[in-house]
Amino acid sequence: MKICKFMFALEIQHRATKPYSTSQLHRLPLPLVLLPLRYPPRSPILHFNLQHLKPDRGAFLPSAMALVLHAGKTNKNSFKALIAAEYNGVEVKLVPDFEMGVSNKTPEFIKMNPIGKVPVLETLDGPIFESNAIARYVSRLKANSPLYCSSLIDYGHIEQWIDFATLEIDSNILTWFRPRMGRAVYLPPVEEAAIAALKRALGALNTHLASNTYLVGHSVTLADIILTCNLFLGFTKLMTKSFTSEFPHVERYFWTLVNQPNFKKILGEVKQAESVLPVQSVKKPDESSKQKHTDESKKEPKKEAEKEKPKAVAGEGEDEAPKPKPKNPLDLLPPSKMILDEWKRLYSNTKTNFREVAIKGFWDMYDPEGYSLWFCEYKYNDENTVSFVTLNKVGGFLQRMDLARKYAFGKMLVIGSEPPFKVKGLWLFRGQEIPKFVLDECYDMELYEWRKVDISDEAQKECVNQMIEDQEPFEGEALLDAKCFK
Ligand SMILES: N[C@@H](CCC(=O)N[C@@H](CS)C(=O)NCC(=O)O)C(=O)O
């Protein structure tokens, strides 16, 4: 044993800059001590490590004693451990019949996790909560698993990217996601700030992935699993193709990972969101239960157990089974000969002779019965005194219009070479009116004056052409910027 301790000390000292005494070794922080060593499994050093710290009991679990994970089937936080288990060949079973808001409120569950959140992993040595901690535990179940070890610096980098995935990616995605699911109050400036912070993080990630296939080293590590699960929520609910195309290396990375067999087994076929999840009003469980209470008080009193049964609700980040979406009324309009995507493609692909090709093509395609054109003008142009603030305002508007991508095309011009800048736009909408869901859900709409284009008026038609083309000068002035919504 003395020899083992000595060799262990040597190993740790080899990794550290300052020597440790044997008594100090016993007090080393757990992550460092638990770090699987680089030696082959039979080495006395690894033996010492396992014996003294008993970290990997699960690695020797008989298969009948699978670890049990408490969470719903679609919880992206539980996917982290499930994918890690696939890589390590460890059995982790989801508890059957888990009901969010019910199962996690029982006294037995609260004993496992006092905050009552999922996931929780039941192990032979007791429960673990917090999805990253659970995933780390599962990753360590296999000695020398490439998911979580190799060198000290790799370990440092894996931890670095796990924190990045949690604090820079997941937290911003959740700030964007939760109000849209009706689980928090929707505040546009808060959403804008979260999207800006998310874009900053994705930009940094994109730079790293420009020259790296994986986050750390040359194979999948736990950092990739955690990051991909966090991105999964973003890609499937919020980040449309037009959002992610700014980060091509992140796109490549995400699609590569979700298509790895061990990921696919857990995530299934992944589909990118076609539009940003629309904002839902905040659910007020109290009100509905108050109403129910007064109605029910007239009826026979219920059995105690029935009365106290909590209502099943989805938790934060819990991706409840989607309710059948009501059809958008615009999908029920008579079919139009104008195919919006064809126009968008023509617009994007025309690089020369724009008037002759794109503008002419637009009018050839335009269907005045199936679509309508609208001019808009910002009502408070005199407030547009700072160029980047004005540009951000327009950028934010276009982001919030994402929900209308299937039904709209737009151009927004920021006009003038000096402040105050004028903001004017042109929009093509499916149908004869500005769609109601756009008016209801995009608060920017009321900041603009809207006027339907009369296409029998040649002057208005010419103005449409100039806006589509970003013609400069526009109304005698230079353009600070022209943004397209397509
Ligand atoms: N940081 C925690 C987050 C856990 C969490 O927010 N869980 C949600 C579901 S994904 C939950 O259980 N919510 C129920 C509640 O808030 O009562 C983790 O990663 O495990």
The ligand as an SDF file (V2000), in Angstrom:
LIG
                    3D

 20 19  0  0  0  0  0  0  0  0999 V2000
  -29.6170   22.5960  -13.5400 N   0  0  0  0  0  0  0  0  0  0  0  0
  -30.5920   21.5270  -13.5120 C   0  0  0  0  0  0  0  0  0  0  0  0
  -31.8680   21.9980  -14.1400 C   0  0  0  0  0  0  0  0  0  0  0  0
  -32.9900   21.1000  -13.7720 C   0  0  0  0  0  0  0  0  0  0  0  0
  -34.3140   21.6130  -14.2750 C   0  0  0  0  0  0  0  0  0  0  0  0
  -34.5300   22.8120  -14.4510 O   0  0  0  0  0  0  0  0  0  0  0  0
  -35.2200   20.6580  -14.4420 N   0  0  0  0  0  0  0  0  0  0  0  0
  -36.5400   20.9940  -14.8660 C   0  0  0  0  0  0  0  0  0  0  0  0
  -36.9150   20.1190  -16.0490 C   0  0  0  0  0  0  0  0  0  0  0  0
  -35.7260   20.1940  -17.3500 S   0  0  0  0  0  0  0  0  0  0  0  0
  -37.5060   20.6920  -13.7260 C   0  0  0  0  0  0  0  0  0  0  0  0
  -37.4080   19.6700  -13.1290 O   0  0  0  0  0  0  0  0  0  0  0  0
  -38.4290   21.5960  -13.4560 N   0  0  0  0  0  0  0  0  0  0  0  0
  -39.4370   21.3730  -12.4890 C   0  0  0  0  0  0  0  0  0  0  0  0
  -39.5970   22.4980  -11.5360 C   0  0  0  0  0  0  0  0  0  0  0  0
  -39.0310   23.5900  -11.7900 O   0  0  0  0  0  0  0  0  0  0  0  0
  -40.3230   22.3010  -10.5660 O   0  0  0  0  0  0  0  0  0  0  0  0
  -30.0270   20.3090  -14.2760 C   0  0  0  0  0  0  0  0  0  0  0  0
  -29.2510   20.5030  -15.2040 O   0  0  0  0  0  0  0  0  0  0  0  0
  -30.3620   19.1880  -13.9130 O   0  0  0  0  0  0  0  0  0  0  0  0
  1  2  1  0
  2  3  1  0
  2 18  1  0
  3  4  1  0
  4  5  1  0
  5  6  2  0
  5  7  1  0
  7  8  1  0
  8  9  1  0
  8 11  1  0
  9 10  1  0
 11 12  2  0
 11 13  1  0
 13 14  1  0
 14 15  1  0
 15 16  2  0
 15 17  1  0
 18 19  2  0
 18 20  1  0
M  END
$$$$
